Amino acid sequence: MIHEILPVGALQCNCSILGDEASHEAIVVDPGAEIPRILAVLQRHSLTVKQILITHAHIDHIAGAALLQALSGAPVLYNASDLPLVKMMGIQAGWLGVATPEVHPPDDTLDDGKLIAIANLSGSILHTPGHTQGSVCLYLPAHNLLLAGDTLFAGSVGRTDLPGGDGPTLIRSIHNKLLPLPDDTVVIPGHGPKTTIGIERNSNSFII
């Protein structure tokens, strides 16, 4: 599997590009900004985008999705519970002092347990509300990989003081959906360095 991580935008959102070497199909997760950089990686690996996944509808994760869709034709998928955040995209843009991006409703919703698959590469959606009501993670068991969005970080958890956030719900999501995963599962958070489920289970003071 090809896996490249690009920190994009002012908040350095970790955009993941997942690709299959044989079919050259790809999934792009959280293209929040800097679409030319993302396209350059896709071109370098001769990848064709088949799906665009959004872990949650905060501006730093979703702002580039419509442009990437216009250029690739790939569907944009995110959990429909985050549509209220999409409706306040102008307010979100004001938080960062940037122009309001074009953001559309999802082509399909990412419900808990939904299978995400391209040729020779598959994973499942874990709905982990708390940071936002529609927050999801993508778990690829064959690769011991979890793309955690802003649910779980190295040594921390997602903030819950923004609209749609709820602290007890977030901790419950982490305990019920993420901590049961194998210790050696590599976690790619929405921002910052990677970690593992085992490390966070044993040392993350927010969830112990």
C-alpha positions as CSV (number, residue, x, y, z in Angstrom):
1,M,0.0,0.0,0.0
2,I,1.1,3.5,-0.8
3,H,0.5,5.9,2.2
4,E,1.7,9.5,2.1
5,I,0.8,12.0,4.8
6,L,0.8,15.7,3.9
7,P,0.3,18.3,6.6
8,V,-1.8,20.9,4.7
9,G,-3.1,24.4,5.4
10,A,-2.6,26.9,8.2
11,L,-3.5,24.3,10.9
12,Q,-1.3,21.5,9.3
13,C,-4.1,19.0,8.9
14,N,-2.7,15.5,8.2
15,C,-4.1,14.7,4.7
16,S,-3.6,11.0,3.9
17,I,-3.2,9.6,0.4
18,L,-3.9,5.8,0.4
19,G,-3.1,4.0,-2.9
20,D,-2.8,0.6,-4.4
21,E,0.4,-0.1,-6.4
22,A,-1.3,-2.6,-8.8
23,S,-4.5,-0.8,-9.7
24,H,-3.3,2.7,-9.1
25,E,-6.6,3.5,-7.3
26,A,-6.5,5.9,-4.4
27,I,-8.4,7.3,-1.5
28,V,-7.7,10.8,-0.2
29,V,-8.6,11.5,3.4
30,D,-9.1,15.1,4.7
31,P,-7.9,17.3,1.8
32,G,-8.2,20.4,3.8
33,A,-6.0,22.7,1.6
34,E,-3.1,22.8,-0.8
35,I,-4.7,20.7,-3.5
36,P,-1.8,21.2,-5.9
37,R,0.5,19.4,-3.4
38,I,-1.9,16.6,-3.1
39,L,-2.2,16.3,-6.9
40,A,1.5,16.2,-7.2
41,V,1.7,13.2,-4.9
42,L,-1.0,11.5,-6.8
43,Q,0.7,12.2,-10.1
44,R,4.1,10.9,-8.8
45,H,2.5,7.6,-8.0
46,S,0.2,7.6,-11.1
47,L,-2.8,7.3,-8.8
48,T,-6.4,8.0,-9.7
49,V,-8.7,9.2,-6.9
50,K,-11.7,7.0,-6.4
51,Q,-13.0,8.3,-3.1
52,I,-12.5,11.5,-1.0
53,L,-13.1,10.9,2.7
54,I,-13.6,13.6,5.3
55,T,-13.2,12.6,9.0
56,H,-15.3,15.6,10.1
57,A,-16.5,18.9,8.7
58,H,-14.2,21.4,10.3
59,I,-12.8,23.8,7.7
60,D,-9.2,22.6,8.0
61,H,-10.2,19.1,7.0
62,I,-12.9,19.7,4.3
63,A,-12.1,23.0,2.6
64,G,-10.3,21.5,-0.4
65,A,-12.8,18.6,-1.0
66,A,-15.0,20.3,-3.6
67,L,-12.0,21.4,-5.6
68,L,-10.4,17.9,-5.5
69,Q,-13.8,16.5,-6.5
70,A,-14.1,18.9,-9.4
71,L,-10.6,17.9,-10.7
72,S,-11.0,14.1,-10.1
73,G,-14.7,13.3,-10.3
74,A,-14.4,11.3,-7.1
75,P,-17.3,11.3,-4.6
76,V,-17.0,13.1,-1.3
77,L,-18.0,11.1,1.8
78,Y,-18.5,12.3,5.3
79,N,-21.0,11.6,8.1
80,A,-24.2,13.5,7.6
81,S,-24.4,14.4,11.3
82,D,-21.8,17.1,10.5
83,L,-24.1,19.0,8.0
84,P,-24.8,21.7,10.7
85,L,-21.1,22.5,10.6
86,V,-21.2,22.7,6.8
87,K,-24.0,25.2,7.1
88,M,-21.8,27.4,9.3
89,M,-18.8,27.2,7.0
90,G,-18.7,31.0,6.8
91,I,-18.4,31.3,10.6
92,Q,-15.7,28.7,10.5
93,A,-13.8,30.7,7.9
94,G,-14.1,33.7,10.2
95,W,-12.4,31.8,13.0
96,L,-9.3,31.5,10.8
97,G,-9.7,34.8,8.9
98,V,-9.9,33.1,5.5
99,A,-12.3,33.1,2.6
100,T,-15.4,30.8,2.9
101,P,-14.7,27.6,0.9
102,E,-17.2,25.9,-1.4
103,V,-18.5,22.9,0.5
104,H,-21.2,20.5,-0.6
105,P,-23.4,17.9,1.2
106,P,-21.8,14.4,1.0
107,D,-22.3,12.1,-1.9
108,D,-22.7,9.4,0.7
109,T,-22.7,9.4,4.5
110,L,-20.0,7.6,6.5
111,D,-22.0,5.6,9.0
112,D,-20.5,3.3,11.6
113,G,-19.3,0.0,10.1
114,K,-19.5,1.2,6.5
115,L,-17.0,-0.6,4.3
116,I,-14.6,1.6,2.4
117,A,-12.8,-0.1,-0.5
118,I,-10.8,0.3,-3.6
119,A,-9.0,-2.4,-5.5
120,N,-6.9,-4.4,-3.1
121,L,-7.4,-2.0,-0.2
122,S,-10.3,-1.9,2.3
123,G,-11.2,-0.6,5.7
124,S,-14.2,0.3,7.8
125,I,-15.6,3.4,9.3
126,L,-15.8,3.9,13.1
127,H,-18.2,6.6,14.1
128,T,-16.6,8.4,17.0
129,P,-18.7,11.4,17.9
130,G,-17.4,13.9,20.5
131,H,-15.0,16.3,18.7
132,T,-18.0,16.8,16.3
133,Q,-21.2,14.8,16.1
134,G,-20.2,13.3,12.8
135,S,-16.5,12.5,13.5
136,V,-15.3,9.2,12.1
137,C,-12.1,7.2,11.9
138,L,-11.0,4.9,9.1
139,Y,-9.6,1.6,10.3
140,L,-7.6,-0.6,7.9
141,P,-6.9,-3.9,9.9
142,A,-4.8,-5.5,7.2
143,H,-2.3,-2.6,7.6
144,N,-2.7,-2.1,11.4
145,L,-3.6,1.5,10.6
146,L,-6.1,3.9,12.0
147,L,-6.8,7.4,10.5
148,A,-8.2,9.0,13.6
149,G,-9.1,12.5,12.5
150,D,-9.3,14.8,15.5
151,T,-10.7,12.1,17.8
152,L,-7.4,10.9,19.2
153,F,-3.9,12.5,19.2
154,A,-0.5,11.5,20.5
155,G,-0.9,12.2,24.2
156,S,-4.2,14.1,23.8
157,V,-7.7,14.0,22.5
158,G,-9.8,16.3,20.3
159,R,-11.1,19.6,21.6
160,T,-14.8,19.7,22.5
161,D,-15.4,23.4,23.0
162,L,-16.4,24.1,19.4
163,P,-20.0,23.7,18.1
164,G,-21.1,20.0,18.2
165,G,-18.4,19.0,20.6
166,D,-19.1,17.0,23.7
167,G,-16.4,15.8,26.2
168,P,-18.0,12.8,27.7
169,T,-19.2,11.6,24.3
170,L,-15.6,11.9,23.0
171,I,-14.1,9.8,25.8
172,R,-16.8,7.2,25.4
173,S,-16.1,7.0,21.7
174,I,-12.4,6.5,22.3
175,H,-13.0,3.8,24.9
176,N,-15.7,1.9,23.0
177,K,-14.3,2.2,19.4
178,L,-10.6,2.8,19.5
179,L,-9.1,1.3,22.6
180,P,-10.4,-2.2,21.7
181,L,-8.1,-2.1,18.6
182,P,-4.8,-4.0,18.8
183,D,-1.9,-2.3,20.7
184,D,0.3,-2.2,17.5
185,T,-2.3,-0.3,15.5
186,V,-0.6,2.8,14.1
187,V,-2.7,5.9,14.7
188,I,-2.5,8.9,12.3
189,P,-4.2,11.8,14.0
190,G,-5.7,14.7,12.3
191,H,-2.7,16.9,13.3
192,G,0.7,16.1,14.7
193,P,2.8,13.0,15.0
194,K,1.7,9.4,14.7
195,T,1.3,7.1,17.7
196,T,-0.1,3.7,18.5
197,I,-3.2,2.5,20.3
198,G,-1.0,0.7,22.9
199,I,1.0,3.9,23.7
200,E,-2.2,5.9,24.1
201,R,-4.0,3.3,26.2
202,N,-1.0,3.2,28.6
203,S,0.1,6.8,28.8
204,N,-2.6,9.2,27.5
205,S,-3.7,11.0,30.7
206,F,-6.9,12.2,29.0
207,I,-8.3,8.7,28.6
208,I,-6.7,6.7,31.4
